[in-house]
Amino acid sequence: AAFMIGRQLCVVSCMFFIARITSIEVEEGEENIFGVSDGLQGLFDTGFLGAVIVAIVGSISWRLIASAFPIPFLSNPLTYILLRFCLFLEWTGVLHG
């Protein structure tokens, strides 16, 4: 259970961070990015697309890889580092209510 709490904090932090860096604001009078319509530009401004990318790449792809190749996935050093980081976040008590 401790890993899951730390993992959720990591996922939520990544969502906010990626959404913030992928959102753009076009000043009044400037052209929209890629010449898209104002409605689509409004969607780009929200950062929602960055959050969707994080959900797909950062969450679903890891699960698919782990289910297809469990032994290589668990023996990957990056997996161990991420596990330790998530357990550290839980240990700090940031999410204890």
C-alpha positions in Angstrom: 0.0 0.0 0.0 2.9 2.4 0.7 4.2 2.1 -2.8 0.7 2.9 -4.2 0.5 6.2 -2.2 3.9 7.3 -3.4 3.1 6.3 -7.0 -0.1 8.3 -7.0 1.8 11.4 -5.7 4.4 10.9 -8.5 1.7 10.5 -11.2 -0.3 13.6 -10.0 2.9 15.6 -9.8 3.9 14.6 -13.3 0.4 15.4 -14.6 0.6 19.0 -13.2 4.2 19.5 -14.3 3.7 18.3 -17.8 0.3 20.1 -18.2 2.0 23.3 -17.1 5.0 23.0 -19.5 2.9 21.9 -22.5 0.3 24.7 -22.2 0.9 27.8 -24.2 -0.7 31.1 -24.3 -1.0 33.0 -27.5 -1.2 36.8 -27.0 -4.0 38.7 -28.5 -3.3 39.6 -32.1 -0.8 36.8 -32.6 -1.3 33.9 -35.0 -2.4 30.6 -33.4 0.2 27.9 -33.2 0.3 25.8 -36.4 -2.4 28.0 -37.8 -5.3 26.1 -36.1 -8.7 27.5 -35.3 -9.4 29.4 -32.1 -11.3 26.5 -30.5 -8.4 24.1 -31.0 -6.0 26.7 -29.8 -8.2 27.0 -26.6 -7.6 23.2 -26.1 -3.9 23.7 -26.5 -3.9 26.5 -23.9 -5.4 24.2 -21.2 -2.5 21.7 -21.1 -5.0 18.8 -21.3 -3.1 17.3 -24.2 0.1 17.0 -22.1 -1.9 15.3 -19.4 -3.3 12.8 -21.8 0.3 12.1 -23.1 1.4 11.5 -19.5 -1.5 9.1 -18.9 -0.7 7.1 -22.0 3.0 7.1 -22.0 3.7 7.3 -18.3 1.1 5.0 -17.0 -0.4 2.6 -19.5 2.8 1.8 -21.4 4.6 0.8 -18.2 1.8 -1.6 -17.3 1.8 -3.2 -20.7 5.6 -3.7 -20.7 5.4 -5.1 -17.2 2.7 -7.6 -18.1 4.4 -8.7 -21.3 8.0 -8.9 -19.9 7.7 -9.3 -16.1 11.2 -10.6 -15.3 13.2 -8.1 -17.5 10.9 -5.3 -16.2 11.6 -6.1 -12.5 15.3 -6.5 -13.1 15.6 -3.1 -14.8 17.6 -0.6 -12.6 15.2 2.2 -13.5 12.3 0.3 -12.1 14.2 -0.1 -8.8 15.0 3.6 -8.6 11.4 4.6 -9.3 10.2 2.1 -6.6 12.6 3.6 -4.1 11.5 7.1 -4.9 7.8 6.3 -4.5 8.5 4.6 -1.2 10.5 7.6 -0.1 7.6 9.9 -0.9 5.3 7.8 1.2 7.9 7.7 4.0 8.0 11.5 4.2 4.4 11.6 5.3 3.2 14.2 2.9 0.1 12.2 2.1 -0.8 11.2 5.7 -4.1 12.7 6.7 
